[in-house]
Structures are given as structure tokens and as C-alpha cells.
Amino acid sequence: MSKQVLIAYGTRFGSTEEISIKFQQILEENGFAVELIDLKAKKKGKPNITNYIGVLIGSGIRITRWTKEAKNFLKNNIKTINENKILVGIYLSSGEASDPDKRPAIIEKYLVKVFEELGLNLGDNVLYDAFGGVFDLSKTTNLSWINRKMLNTAADEDPNIVRNERRDYRDWDQINKFIEDFIRKLE
């Protein structure tokens, strides 16, 4: 089998996509062939995960939910992952996970409970983590009008959200460690 890895992600506002692209770059620098798929893009068919030596699945979180495409992708592949012990890395990008003290509760809420709900068997073949997010209220934001309004309202209560600024709360050391651990398991 070739050293091919699949990265399948669903992003809300671009943070998960940026992480996924970073993962692709690091994997390619380490000699892996990578197929990067935005699950929200309109494509025919989904890849057969048994064609890869490892699979990364990412999702953004908004209003306490995964992107439906990422959750459905995981759900549709649970049986294959469980039966074939495919190496899978599952990651989220969420503003709530920006605080390291709150991260364990976020991991439990958005990852472990979802795994239990979907029937994913946790073992040595499953890595998972929750990364911080980006709050972007800058002039160049890609947020829709309604999302800007909601985030501006949240700025009244949350000092991490600053009007007219882009604040990146992702811990890139944490993100790099996750992909390094994934690569170690691939080798």
C-alpha cells in the first residue's frame, strides 16, 4: 500500500481548513501523498478509506455542533474504522477549546460523547484533540452578516472576541504535536 493519507474536513469559517492544509503540508514534507477533501464541496462520491494508510477527519464547531458533513463522514465510516483498525485522527477547531483549562471538558463534550453516540471504538488507532479557534471581526472577515452580528453581540460578554480584529487562539505547538503523533503511528 502506498503512503497515501486522506484528510477530510468540514469547516465553518476557515479555521479547520487552515489546520487541514497545514497537516497536508507537514505530511507531504514527510513523504506522504495526501488527498485533501473539503466535505462541504459538492463532489460526487466519497473516498473509500481502506485505500489509505491513515485518515484525518476535521470539523469546526458552531452552536455546539460539528459540521454535518464531517459528522456524517465519520458516521458512514465507523464500521470500516472499527473493523479494519484504520489509523484515524479526529480534530476540531472551536473557540471554546481556546482555553487550555477548558479543553478537557470540550474534548469530552464534542469528541468522546460523539464517539460513544456513533459507536467508534477508541483504541491505539484513534487519535483525537480539540484546538482553539479564530474570532474574526476584521474588515476582511469571511463571516456572513448574521454571523458578524452574533459574534459582535458575543463580544459584549467575551473578552477574547474583539470588534474589528482577527484573533487566532489556535495553539500551533499543540496542532503540530498532534500531526507528529499521527505520523509516528503511520511509520
C-alpha positions as CSV (number, residue, x, y, z in Angstrom):
1,M,0.0,0.0,0.0
2,S,1.3,3.5,-0.8
3,K,2.0,6.1,1.8
4,Q,-1.3,7.8,1.0
5,V,-3.3,9.7,3.7
6,L,-6.8,11.2,3.4
7,I,-7.7,14.5,5.1
8,A,-11.4,15.1,5.0
9,Y,-12.8,18.1,6.8
10,G,-15.8,20.4,7.2
11,T,-15.1,23.9,8.1
12,R,-17.4,26.7,9.4
13,F,-15.3,29.8,8.8
14,G,-11.9,28.6,7.6
15,S,-10.0,27.7,10.8
16,T,-10.4,23.9,10.3
17,E,-9.5,24.3,6.7
18,E,-6.3,26.1,7.6
19,I,-5.4,23.4,10.1
20,S,-6.1,20.7,7.4
21,I,-3.9,22.5,4.9
22,K,-1.1,22.7,7.5
23,F,-1.5,18.9,8.1
24,Q,-1.2,18.3,4.4
25,Q,2.0,20.3,4.1
26,I,3.6,18.5,7.0
27,L,2.6,15.1,5.8
28,E,3.9,15.9,2.3
29,E,7.2,17.1,3.8
30,N,7.4,13.7,5.4
31,G,7.0,11.8,2.2
32,F,3.3,11.0,2.3
33,A,0.9,11.5,-0.6
34,V,-2.2,13.4,0.6
35,E,-5.7,13.7,-0.7
36,L,-7.4,16.8,0.9
37,I,-11.2,16.9,0.7
38,D,-13.5,19.7,1.8
39,L,-16.5,17.7,2.7
40,K,-18.8,20.7,2.2
41,A,-17.7,21.0,-1.5
42,K,-20.2,19.4,-3.9
43,K,-18.4,16.3,-5.2
44,K,-19.7,13.1,-6.4
45,G,-18.9,10.1,-4.2
46,K,-16.8,9.9,-1.1
47,P,-13.4,8.1,-1.0
48,N,-13.0,4.5,0.3
49,I,-11.0,5.0,3.4
50,T,-9.5,1.5,3.1
51,N,-7.4,2.9,0.3
52,Y,-5.4,5.0,2.8
53,I,-2.8,4.1,5.5
54,G,-4.3,6.9,7.6
55,V,-7.3,9.2,7.7
56,L,-7.7,12.6,9.3
57,I,-11.2,14.0,9.9
58,G,-11.7,17.6,11.0
59,S,-14.6,19.7,11.8
60,G,-15.4,23.2,13.0
61,I,-17.8,23.7,15.9
62,R,-20.6,26.2,15.8
63,I,-23.5,26.4,18.2
64,T,-22.3,23.2,19.9
65,R,-22.4,21.1,16.7
66,W,-19.9,19.6,14.3
67,T,-20.4,20.4,10.6
68,K,-22.9,17.9,9.4
69,E,-20.7,16.8,6.5
70,A,-17.8,15.8,8.8
71,K,-20.1,14.1,11.3
72,N,-21.8,12.2,8.5
73,F,-18.4,11.2,7.1
74,L,-17.3,9.8,10.4
75,K,-20.7,8.1,11.0
76,N,-20.6,6.5,7.5
77,N,-17.1,5.1,8.1
78,I,-17.4,3.9,11.7
79,K,-17.9,0.3,10.8
80,T,-14.9,0.3,8.5
81,I,-12.7,2.1,11.1
82,N,-13.7,-0.3,13.8
83,E,-13.4,-3.5,11.8
84,N,-10.1,-2.6,10.0
85,K,-8.4,-0.7,12.8
86,I,-7.6,2.1,10.3
87,L,-5.5,4.8,11.8
88,V,-7.7,7.8,12.2
89,G,-7.0,11.3,13.7
90,I,-10.1,13.4,14.5
91,Y,-9.8,17.0,15.4
92,L,-12.0,20.0,16.0
93,S,-11.5,23.7,15.9
94,S,-13.6,25.6,18.4
95,G,-13.4,28.9,20.2
96,E,-14.4,27.1,23.3
97,A,-11.2,25.0,23.1
98,S,-9.0,28.1,23.1
99,D,-8.7,27.9,26.9
100,P,-6.4,25.0,27.9
101,D,-8.2,24.7,31.2
102,K,-11.5,24.1,29.5
103,R,-10.1,21.9,26.7
104,P,-10.6,18.5,28.6
105,A,-14.3,19.3,29.0
106,I,-14.6,20.3,25.4
107,I,-12.9,17.1,24.3
108,E,-15.3,15.1,26.4
109,K,-18.3,17.0,25.1
110,Y,-17.5,17.3,21.4
111,L,-15.4,14.2,20.8
112,V,-15.8,11.4,23.3
113,K,-19.6,11.8,23.6
114,V,-19.9,11.9,19.8
115,F,-17.7,8.8,19.5
116,E,-19.9,7.0,22.0
117,E,-23.1,8.1,20.2
118,L,-21.7,6.9,16.9
119,G,-20.1,3.7,18.2
120,L,-16.5,4.5,17.5
121,N,-14.2,2.1,19.3
122,L,-11.4,4.0,20.9
123,G,-8.0,2.3,20.8
124,D,-4.4,2.8,19.6
125,N,-5.7,3.5,16.1
126,V,-7.7,6.6,17.1
127,L,-6.1,10.0,18.0
128,Y,-8.2,13.0,18.8
129,D,-7.9,16.5,20.0
130,A,-9.7,19.9,20.1
131,F,-7.9,23.0,19.0
132,G,-8.7,26.6,19.6
133,G,-10.5,28.7,17.1
134,V,-10.3,32.1,15.3
135,F,-12.6,35.0,16.1
136,D,-12.5,37.2,13.0
137,L,-14.3,40.5,13.1
138,S,-11.8,42.3,10.9
139,K,-12.7,44.1,7.7
140,T,-11.6,41.2,5.7
141,T,-13.6,38.5,7.5
142,N,-15.4,35.9,5.6
143,L,-18.3,35.9,8.1
144,S,-21.8,36.5,6.8
145,W,-23.7,39.5,8.1
146,I,-25.7,37.4,10.6
147,N,-22.6,35.7,11.9
148,R,-20.8,39.0,12.3
149,K,-23.8,40.3,14.2
150,M,-23.9,37.3,16.5
151,L,-20.1,37.5,17.1
152,N,-20.3,41.2,17.8
153,T,-23.0,40.5,20.4
154,A,-20.9,37.8,22.0
155,A,-18.0,40.4,22.2
156,D,-20.0,42.2,24.9
157,E,-19.5,39.1,27.2
158,D,-16.3,37.5,25.9
159,P,-13.0,39.4,26.2
160,N,-11.5,37.1,23.6
161,I,-13.7,38.4,20.9
162,V,-12.6,41.9,19.8
163,R,-14.6,44.1,17.4
164,N,-12.7,45.0,14.2
165,E,-9.9,42.4,14.9
166,R,-9.0,38.9,13.9
167,R,-7.8,36.9,17.0
168,D,-6.3,33.5,16.4
169,Y,-6.5,31.3,19.5
170,R,-5.1,28.1,18.0
171,D,-2.1,26.7,19.7
172,W,0.1,25.7,16.8
173,D,2.5,23.8,19.0
174,Q,-0.4,21.6,20.1
175,I,-1.5,21.2,16.5
176,N,2.0,20.3,15.3
177,K,2.3,17.7,18.1
178,F,-1.0,16.1,17.0
179,I,0.2,15.6,13.4
180,E,3.7,14.5,14.6
181,D,2.0,11.8,16.8
182,F,-0.2,10.8,13.8
183,I,2.9,10.5,11.6
184,R,4.7,8.4,14.2
185,K,1.8,6.0,14.2
186,L,1.9,5.8,10.4
187,E,5.6,4.8,10.3
